[in-house]
Amino acid sequence: MTSTPNPNPVRWLLEVTAAAASAAPASFEQQRQLLRSVAQFDAPSRTWWAYTGALDVRALRILDCLFEAARRFGTEVRVQAIAAPDGWAGPSFSDVGELADLVTARAYHGRPLGQLHLS
């Protein structure tokens, strides 16, 4: 018996978000300037967000900017795996194993993906 490949495999993305820290207008503007080139902004929730489906230079740039904002301004950064929305035309992780490998590779001394190291 042979198996047929799944014609519609689940495609996964990493959704990266940063909730704006409460800040004076000047500090908020600095957060905005740092993050606007790598993420979209949702004004009602005061959250920046970006999707990535590949661990490439773009993804590393997004993560670097979001974690820099967390370090400098106290933004809360989260990373989670989500199913790619309908119509997503960018790259995606095509199976859970690939995404699990990424999460494991990004873990640092027991630190879950998306969690800052506490000093």
GULOVEX-354053 format. One record per residue (C-alpha): x, y negated, z; residue in three letters; residue number from 1. Coordinates in Angstrom, 2 decimals. Each point is the difference from the previous one (the first is absolute). Last residue first. Layout:
BEGIN
<rec u="X" v="Y" w="Z" r="ALA" k="NUM"/>
...
END
This chain:
BEGIN
<rec u="19.96" v="-39.61" w="34.07" r="SER" k="119"/>
<rec u="-3.17" v="1.57" w="-1.34" r="LEU" k="118"/>
<rec u="0.31" v="1.60" w="-3.43" r="HIS" k="117"/>
<rec u="-2.96" v="-1.05" w="-2.10" r="LEU" k="116"/>
<rec u="-2.69" v="2.50" w="-0.92" r="GLN" k="115"/>
<rec u="-1.03" v="0.29" w="-3.63" r="GLY" k="114"/>
<rec u="1.14" v="3.57" w="-0.54" r="LEU" k="113"/>
<rec u="0.17" v="1.68" w="3.40" r="PRO" k="112"/>
<rec u="3.17" v="-0.52" w="2.08" r="ARG" k="111"/>
<rec u="1.44" v="3.35" w="1.13" r="GLY" k="110"/>
<rec u="3.60" v="-1.04" w="-0.59" r="HIS" k="109"/>
<rec u="-0.86" v="-1.78" w="-3.25" r="TYR" k="108"/>
<rec u="-2.86" v="1.26" w="-2.11" r="ALA" k="107"/>
<rec u="0.30" v="-1.14" w="-3.61" r="ARG" k="106"/>
<rec u="1.02" v="3.46" w="-1.27" r="ALA" k="105"/>
<rec u="-2.86" v="1.67" w="1.87" r="THR" k="104"/>
<rec u="-2.56" v="-2.39" w="-1.46" r="VAL" k="103"/>
<rec u="1.42" v="0.52" w="-3.48" r="LEU" k="102"/>
<rec u="-0.02" v="3.79" w="0.33" r="ASP" k="101"/>
<rec u="-3.63" v="-0.16" w="1.15" r="ALA" k="100"/>
<rec u="-0.82" v="-2.03" w="-3.10" r="LEU" k="99"/>
<rec u="1.59" v="2.59" w="-2.29" r="GLU" k="98"/>
<rec u="-1.71" v="2.82" w="1.88" r="GLY" k="97"/>
<rec u="-3.40" v="-1.73" w="-0.23" r="VAL" k="96"/>
<rec u="0.04" v="0.05" w="-3.75" r="ASP" k="95"/>
<rec u="-0.01" v="-2.48" w="-2.85" r="SER" k="94"/>
<rec u="1.62" v="-3.01" w="1.60" r="PHE" k="93"/>
<rec u="-1.12" v="-2.90" w="-2.13" r="SER" k="92"/>
<rec u="1.31" v="-2.31" w="-2.69" r="PRO" k="91"/>
<rec u="-2.18" v="-2.86" w="-1.18" r="GLY" k="90"/>
<rec u="-3.29" v="0.13" w="-1.90" r="ALA" k="89"/>
<rec u="-2.42" v="0.13" w="2.93" r="TRP" k="88"/>
<rec u="-3.43" v="0.05" w="-1.65" r="GLY" k="87"/>
<rec u="-1.66" v="1.99" w="2.72" r="ASP" k="86"/>
<rec u="1.82" v="-0.67" w="3.28" r="PRO" k="85"/>
<rec u="3.08" v="2.07" w="0.84" r="ALA" k="84"/>
<rec u="-0.67" v="2.17" w="3.04" r="ALA" k="83"/>
<rec u="1.56" v="-1.58" w="3.08" r="ILE" k="82"/>
<rec u="3.22" v="0.55" w="1.94" r="ALA" k="81"/>
<rec u="0.59" v="-2.49" w="2.79" r="GLN" k="80"/>
<rec u="2.51" v="-2.70" w="0.84" r="VAL" k="79"/>
<rec u="-0.68" v="-2.64" w="2.64" r="ARG" k="78"/>
<rec u="1.75" v="-3.27" w="0.81" r="VAL" k="77"/>
<rec u="-1.12" v="-2.28" w="2.85" r="GLU" k="76"/>
<rec u="1.39" v="-3.48" w="-0.53" r="THR" k="75"/>
<rec u="2.25" v="-1.14" w="2.83" r="GLY" k="74"/>
<rec u="1.45" v="-3.03" w="-1.77" r="PHE" k="73"/>
<rec u="3.68" v="0.71" w="-0.70" r="ARG" k="72"/>
<rec u="0.21" v="3.77" w="0.49" r="ARG" k="71"/>
<rec u="-3.45" v="0.73" w="-1.38" r="ALA" k="70"/>
<rec u="0.61" v="-2.31" w="-2.96" r="ALA" k="69"/>
<rec u="3.30" v="1.82" w="-0.66" r="GLU" k="68"/>
<rec u="-1.94" v="3.26" w="0.18" r="PHE" k="67"/>
<rec u="-2.37" v="-1.21" w="-2.69" r="LEU" k="66"/>
<rec u="2.81" v="-1.31" w="-2.19" r="CYS" k="65"/>
<rec u="2.05" v="3.23" w="0.24" r="ASP" k="64"/>
<rec u="-3.04" v="2.17" w="-0.62" r="LEU" k="63"/>
<rec u="-0.92" v="-1.90" w="-3.16" r="ILE" k="62"/>
<rec u="3.61" v="-0.01" w="-1.26" r="ARG" k="61"/>
<rec u="0.29" v="3.73" w="0.68" r="LEU" k="60"/>
<rec u="-3.16" v="0.64" w="-1.98" r="ALA" k="59"/>
<rec u="1.18" v="-2.12" w="-2.95" r="ARG" k="58"/>
<rec u="3.44" v="1.68" w="-0.01" r="VAL" k="57"/>
<rec u="-1.60" v="3.44" w="-0.18" r="ASP" k="56"/>
<rec u="-1.76" v="2.43" w="2.28" r="LEU" k="55"/>
<rec u="-2.99" v="0.46" w="-2.23" r="ALA" k="54"/>
<rec u="-3.75" v="-0.45" w="0.33" r="GLY" k="53"/>
<rec u="-0.07" v="-3.39" w="1.64" r="THR" k="52"/>
<rec u="-2.94" v="-2.03" w="1.18" r="TYR" k="51"/>
<rec u="0.18" v="-3.46" w="1.54" r="ALA" k="50"/>
<rec u="-1.78" v="-1.88" w="2.77" r="TRP" k="49"/>
<rec u="0.16" v="-3.30" w="1.87" r="TRP" k="48"/>
<rec u="-2.52" v="-0.49" w="2.78" r="THR" k="47"/>
<rec u="-1.73" v="-3.10" w="1.33" r="ARG" k="46"/>
<rec u="-3.25" v="2.03" w="0.20" r="SER" k="45"/>
<rec u="-2.11" v="-2.66" w="-1.72" r="PRO" k="44"/>
<rec u="2.98" v="-1.24" w="-2.10" r="ALA" k="43"/>
<rec u="0.98" v="3.28" w="-1.66" r="ASP" k="42"/>
<rec u="3.50" v="-0.62" w="-1.35" r="PHE" k="41"/>
<rec u="1.70" v="2.01" w="-2.74" r="GLN" k="40"/>
<rec u="3.54" v="1.21" w="0.54" r="ALA" k="39"/>
<rec u="3.58" v="-0.27" w="-1.27" r="VAL" k="38"/>
<rec u="0.48" v="-3.61" w="-1.14" r="SER" k="37"/>
<rec u="-2.44" v="-1.42" w="2.54" r="ARG" k="36"/>
<rec u="1.76" v="1.52" w="3.00" r="LEU" k="35"/>
<rec u="2.81" v="-2.42" w="0.85" r="LEU" k="34"/>
<rec u="-1.86" v="-3.17" w="-0.97" r="GLN" k="33"/>
<rec u="-3.09" v="1.11" w="1.91" r="ARG" k="32"/>
<rec u="1.98" v="0.76" w="3.15" r="GLN" k="31"/>
<rec u="1.65" v="-3.44" w="-0.23" r="GLN" k="30"/>
<rec u="-3.45" v="-1.57" w="-0.46" r="GLU" k="29"/>
<rec u="-1.19" v="1.79" w="3.14" r="PHE" k="28"/>
<rec u="2.95" v="-1.50" w="1.89" r="SER" k="27"/>
<rec u="-0.91" v="-3.51" w="-1.16" r="ALA" k="26"/>
<rec u="-3.69" v="0.51" w="0.82" r="PRO" k="25"/>
<rec u="0.74" v="1.17" w="3.55" r="ALA" k="24"/>
<rec u="-0.10" v="3.74" w="0.39" r="ALA" k="23"/>
<rec u="-2.13" v="3.00" w="0.71" r="SER" k="22"/>
<rec u="1.79" v="2.79" w="-1.83" r="ALA" k="21"/>
<rec u="-1.28" v="0.93" w="-3.41" r="ALA" k="20"/>
<rec u="-1.00" v="3.64" w="-0.36" r="ALA" k="19"/>
<rec u="2.44" v="1.77" w="-2.30" r="ALA" k="18"/>
<rec u="-1.17" v="2.83" w="-2.21" r="THR" k="17"/>
<rec u="1.67" v="2.77" w="-2.01" r="VAL" k="16"/>
<rec u="-2.19" v="2.48" w="-1.81" r="GLU" k="15"/>
<rec u="2.09" v="2.92" w="-1.19" r="LEU" k="14"/>
<rec u="-1.60" v="1.59" w="-2.99" r="LEU" k="13"/>
<rec u="-1.23" v="3.49" w="-0.73" r="TRP" k="12"/>
<rec u="-1.38" v="1.65" w="-3.12" r="ARG" k="11"/>
<rec u="-2.38" v="2.88" w="0.58" r="VAL" k="10"/>
<rec u="0.21" v="2.50" w="-2.82" r="PRO" k="9"/>
<rec u="-2.62" v="-0.24" w="-2.74" r="ASN" k="8"/>
<rec u="0.68" v="2.75" w="-2.55" r="PRO" k="7"/>
<rec u="1.04" v="2.47" w="2.73" r="ASN" k="6"/>
<rec u="2.39" v="2.38" w="-1.69" r="PRO" k="5"/>
<rec u="-1.41" v="3.28" w="-1.17" r="THR" k="4"/>
<rec u="0.82" v="3.16" w="1.88" r="SER" k="3"/>
<rec u="0.97" v="3.21" w="-1.66" r="THR" k="2"/>
<rec u="-1.33" v="3.42" w="0.87" r="MET" k="1"/>
END
